[in-house]
């Protein structure tokens, strides 16, 4: 499959707070919060939804196409992605802005408070998908991940106009988008990716029920944290996939992106929805055990051993037939 992943390209500044955010919040004073958290660590990592997803797909042996906007400071990041099988030829480089920045603080309960500086990402709205499709000989799927909101809307409109199959993955941009924008992004998507909270937020903001959303999307994929994944389709039985056992919890940043990468790999390998979700859960587990969204390593034998432990030897054999990494 020729999969283009559109979305934010950013540098992550990840900090840890040795306490609980909840202990610092006074219910009667929430209307005027003014807090500063003294953090213990700072890690500066490569990030952004689209590169995170592409990196995971590349690690699994695929060749995804990255579509987004970055600054002139993207050179080293581009080289890193190129080395990990990501096609970066469709990245727009801004002449005036730096690559976007994601600043995130995580407490000891793995709750997060984050801010995002858009930078060059604001120019993603200028990107057309048709030249991307012409360059690589067509598009089988366009993933519309969190990005400049106008870019997300434009990409979904272009997909509908040109007949490109697309997946809607609004993520954190739901907070910025209103009813009509969210409806425009979701309507006609072959896949809708959210976590459980985002799923409820979409229903509240659009005014659509779960059934009405399933009338407008092909497959609704909802990640449930430690409880795994739920996959819903109109008129079909819900598919539930359990999460994998973790060796440790280092940092949850990028876990959702890794799940999407694994899920898309499973679709590319034509393994079916349940198996695709299992691959996604396994890859997500590697990320939560690592600080940084692209710092994990995938080794074939250990990956398949853990996969077999979680989902059975038959499942591992099916995945192993497609996993071409060392």
Steps between C-alpha positions, in 0.01 A plus 500: 500500500612854423421686823552874542499623859416868541544672834718705729879483480651613828774479758389366839621653827402238759514574873411298810342634819564286813150540638134503401338787313175421679658579838575855381153579366250665734142437381378837628781685317491331159362816339834677563773237488858629522749219551865430432638146526866443592600210277777245549591412142494647151534287188500661154380250243375475143122504484183611330207271426583436134872415542420285803254295297734484200796397716301210646394386155858524379625297796251230398645496150254724315575809290249771606484847347531788746294809410529811715679831554831558678764771533852529364612326821346175371822382329623261772149377571450428130821297489384295800165422337661419165717242676187342645323445167283813507442684170552869590490646148153650555593704810447874448786713638409844634720795414403695813403265786672241716369145525218474754570435870308271739562567871360235733523434875405157637425430868557178692152373407583553131258791469624769262480877456626622165533802273563509126666775296392469137791669322535367145201273553274796418615470138374141468172644370689591181576135418304327223472121499468459125873563429582241765276245330646580158856467627455150642241368253187530713385488861328204664443678833553849639528530878386841621665528842511799736635799310417860421117484521455670161739248346300212647176635358658571160653152480167331583319712241759416237476130583123506448529703178772281346373170635797428728421259784583672828523445875401777742722529809423841658660426839585812704366737234145416608542767767549764228243380249130579505194300405505559125876452465492168686203385296685592182808309610317185608236469228600245237809370681581134449650494852449723803775478763450639852558413861201450729482862617533635146223264384264651757614853411425443130149386586444801726639757255340361183169410661523161330441178690730201461252347256486820294880514486509139383264602220768744382825307553602152399680386814525669840818412690506607865805446721420435866838534669579197717170344390616464140299594192139491381411485130145579390330465162139560404300179535804296608602353833748710695860378489694532827875456528684489831816700561841335542689450824744783568846447645494856632328835452756757394298762307157484330577766239454363149327178604192579291713579196681167536168318517393663176829403334456137598134498403581643156773242455249227576263643241782515245577135569129417457482331840151617596386752759558292813854403407577857386389630840721241669803619305409855602477407867835321492676795338333740745639294787855551372444876502360523853809314622728766343551873559444668164261420219761364255766361733381140513660214311316209343672162481313228316539207741428686827208679335342176381566325833310771687233502231450125538477536878229764463299365207608142432749319279271488197462877509877541533561274201263706285675823594844343472434409137493874422751639748818538296719668763804339664 
